[in-house]
Amino acid sequence: MTEPLLAVRGVETYYGNIIALKGVDMDVHEGEIVTLIGANGAGKSTLMMTIFGSPRARTGRITYAGVDITKMPTHEIARLRIAQSPEGRRIFPRMTVMENLQMGAAIDDFAHVDEDLDKVFALFPRLKERIAQRGGTLSGGEQQMLAIARALMSRPKMLLLDEPSLGLAPLVVKGIFDAIRELNRTEGLTVFLVEQNAFHALKLAHRGYVMVNGVVTMSGTGRELLASPEVRAAYLEGGHH
């Protein structure tokens, strides 16, 4: 196998004296969609934030494209062409859709702003209709589209998506997952997806990991995990068939 684009090795992360991640190992290879599923509070978001340098891993190491980023400041990590669409859609609510997208383009020094706007509007036509609206007045689904589009404006090689389906209607979720699949297929974008909606995430992902209480307990292809009795019992019972 080639070197993974992102490699997490033996990572432990603490909040005060409480250990949130207990020696996590995982890989994301270039061009893959990899998902991390698990119950609320399992440590999924903590892993994503640790990759981005806040909080820091206390032990272990994280490398991206061969560079050790374990102790690197967040803004320097962002310059390595990793973009994050964090949980809770942290857009700028008082800025317009256009201004939010321009903030994303700033990392790339606005080098390709028009071309990239065309791309994100093709992906999320709704945003084009709302271009002059303030971010805070958009629906939840539109805010999620804007958060992803803003991340894409920095031309990332890898996109970290934290709970993109949270609180959204099923049809909206389907649209967002379709957009992620399309980006991966047409642009070769590498995606690391943290998601509670295990069914959608595993259908989308090439590979997946299951996290329980800060430990990776299972890994496999999306298909293998969807078919696994343990995964079905823990995450897919209750109507997701």
C-alpha positions in Angstrom: 0.0 0.0 0.0 1.1 3.6 -0.6 1.6 5.9 2.4 -1.7 7.1 3.7 -2.5 10.7 3.1 -3.6 11.0 6.8 -2.2 8.6 9.4 -3.2 8.6 13.1 -1.0 6.5 15.3 -1.5 5.8 19.0 -3.2 9.1 19.6 -4.4 9.9 23.1 -6.3 13.1 23.8 -7.3 14.5 27.2 -9.8 17.1 28.4 -8.2 18.0 31.7 -7.6 14.6 33.4 -10.3 12.8 31.4 -9.0 10.7 28.6 -11.2 11.1 25.5 -9.1 9.2 22.9 -7.3 6.0 24.1 -4.7 5.2 21.6 -6.4 5.7 18.2 -5.0 4.3 15.0 -6.5 5.0 11.6 -5.6 5.8 8.0 -7.1 7.7 5.2 -5.6 7.2 1.7 -5.7 9.7 -1.1 -9.0 9.6 -3.0 -10.9 7.7 -0.3 -14.0 8.5 1.6 -13.5 7.2 5.1 -16.1 7.5 7.8 -16.0 7.2 11.6 -19.2 6.2 13.2 -20.2 5.8 16.8 -22.6 6.9 19.4 -22.8 10.4 20.7 -19.9 11.1 23.1 -17.8 8.2 21.6 -14.9 10.6 20.8 -15.6 11.1 17.1 -15.6 14.9 17.1 -12.6 14.9 19.5 -10.6 12.9 16.9 -11.5 15.3 14.2 -10.5 18.3 16.3 -7.3 16.7 17.4 -6.3 16.2 13.8 -6.8 19.9 13.4 -4.6 20.7 16.4 -7.2 21.7 19.0 -7.1 19.9 21.4 -3.6 18.5 20.9 -2.8 14.8 21.0 -0.9 14.2 24.3 0.7 11.0 22.9 1.0 9.4 19.5 1.4 11.2 16.2 -0.6 12.4 13.3 0.9 12.8 9.8 -0.6 14.4 6.7 1.0 14.0 3.3 4.2 12.8 5.1 4.4 15.8 7.4 4.1 15.4 11.1 1.3 17.8 12.1 0.9 16.6 15.7 2.1 19.8 17.3 1.5 22.2 14.4 -0.8 25.2 15.0 -4.3 24.9 13.5 -3.8 27.8 11.0 -0.6 26.1 9.6 -2.5 22.8 9.3 -5.2 24.6 7.2 -2.5 25.8 4.8 -1.6 22.2 4.0 -4.8 22.0 2.0 -6.9 20.3 4.7 -10.3 22.0 5.2 -12.7 21.4 8.0 -16.5 21.8 8.1 -17.0 21.6 11.8 -20.0 20.3 13.8 -22.7 22.8 14.2 -22.1 24.6 10.9 -20.0 27.4 12.2 -20.6 29.9 9.4 -20.5 33.6 9.8 -24.1 34.4 10.5 -23.9 38.2 9.9 -22.0 37.8 6.6 -23.8 37.1 3.3 -23.4 33.8 1.5 -20.9 35.4 -0.8 -18.8 36.9 2.0 -18.8 33.5 3.8 -17.5 31.9 0.6 -14.8 34.6 0.2 -13.6 33.9 3.7 -13.0 30.3 2.5 -11.1 31.5 -0.5 -8.8 33.7 1.6 -6.6 30.7 2.5 -5.8 30.2 -1.2 -5.2 34.0 -1.5 -8.3 34.4 -3.8 -6.3 32.8 -6.6 -9.2 30.9 -8.2 -12.2 32.6 -6.6 -14.5 32.9 -9.7 -13.8 29.4 -11.0 -14.4 27.9 -7.5 -17.6 29.9 -7.0 -18.9 28.4 -10.3 -18.0 24.9 -8.9 -19.7 25.3 -5.5 -22.8 26.9 -7.1 -23.0 23.9 -9.5 -22.9 21.6 -6.6 -25.3 23.6 -4.4 -27.5 25.7 -6.7 -29.5 26.9 -3.7 -26.6 28.9 -2.5 -26.5 30.8 -5.7 -30.1 31.8 -5.2 -29.2 33.0 -1.7 -26.0 34.7 -2.6 -26.8 38.1 -1.0 -28.6 36.7 2.1 -27.0 36.7 5.5 -25.8 33.3 6.6 -27.8 33.4 9.8 -31.1 33.7 7.8 -30.6 30.4 5.9 -32.3 27.1 6.7 -30.3 24.4 8.5 -29.7 22.6 5.3 -28.6 25.7 3.5 -26.2 26.5 6.3 -24.7 23.1 6.0 -24.3 23.5 2.3 -22.6 26.8 2.9 -20.2 25.3 5.5 -19.1 22.7 3.1 -18.9 25.1 0.2 -16.8 27.5 2.3 -14.4 24.7 3.1 -14.2 23.8 -0.6 -13.3 27.4 -1.5 -9.9 26.8 0.0 -9.2 24.1 -2.6 -8.5 21.3 -0.1 -7.0 18.0 -1.0 -8.8 16.6 2.1 -12.1 17.6 3.6 -12.9 16.8 7.2 -16.7 16.8 7.7 -18.1 16.6 11.2 -21.7 15.5 11.5 -23.0 17.0 8.3 -26.4 15.4 8.6 -27.1 16.7 12.2 -30.6 18.0 12.6 -31.4 17.9 8.9 -34.4 16.4 7.1 -33.7 13.1 5.3 -34.1 14.6 1.8 -31.6 17.4 2.6 -29.2 14.8 4.0 -29.4 12.8 0.8 -28.6 15.9 -1.2 -25.5 16.6 0.9 -24.2 13.1 0.7 -24.8 13.0 -3.0 -22.7 16.2 -3.3 -19.9 14.6 -1.3 -19.9 11.5 -3.5 -19.8 13.7 -6.6 -16.8 15.7 -5.3 -15.0 12.5 -4.6 -15.8 11.0 -8.0 -15.1 14.0 -10.2 -12.4 15.8 -8.3 -10.8 12.9 -6.4 -11.4 14.8 -3.2 -10.3 12.8 -0.1 -13.0 12.9 2.6 -12.9 12.0 6.3 -16.5 12.0 7.6 -17.6 11.8 11.2 -21.2 10.9 11.3 -23.9 9.6 13.7 -26.1 8.6 10.7 -24.3 5.2 10.3 -26.5 4.0 7.5 -25.9 7.0 5.1 -22.2 7.2 6.1 -21.4 3.6 5.5 -23.2 3.6 2.2 -21.2 6.5 1.1 -17.8 5.5 2.4 -15.1 3.2 0.9 -14.0 2.3 4.4 -15.2 2.9 7.9 -14.1 2.8 11.5 -16.4 2.3 14.6 -15.5 4.1 17.8 -16.7 3.3 21.3 -15.6 5.3 24.3 -12.5 6.7 22.6 -11.3 3.4 21.2 -11.6 2.1 17.6 -13.3 -1.2 18.0 -13.9 -2.2 14.3 -12.9 -1.3 10.8 -13.7 -2.5 7.3 -15.1 -1.5 4.0 -18.4 0.4 4.2 -20.1 -2.7 2.8 -18.6 -5.0 5.4 -19.6 -2.8 8.3 -23.1 -2.3 6.9 -23.5 -6.1 6.9 -21.9 -6.6 10.3 -24.4 -7.9 13.0 -22.7 -5.9 15.7 -22.9 -2.7 13.7 -26.5 -3.4 12.7 -27.5 -4.0 16.3 -25.7 -1.0 17.7 -26.2 1.6 15.0 -28.7 0.5 12.3 -31.7 -0.9 14.2 -34.7 1.3 14.3 -35.8 1.8 10.7 -32.6 2.4 8.7 -32.9 -0.6 6.4 
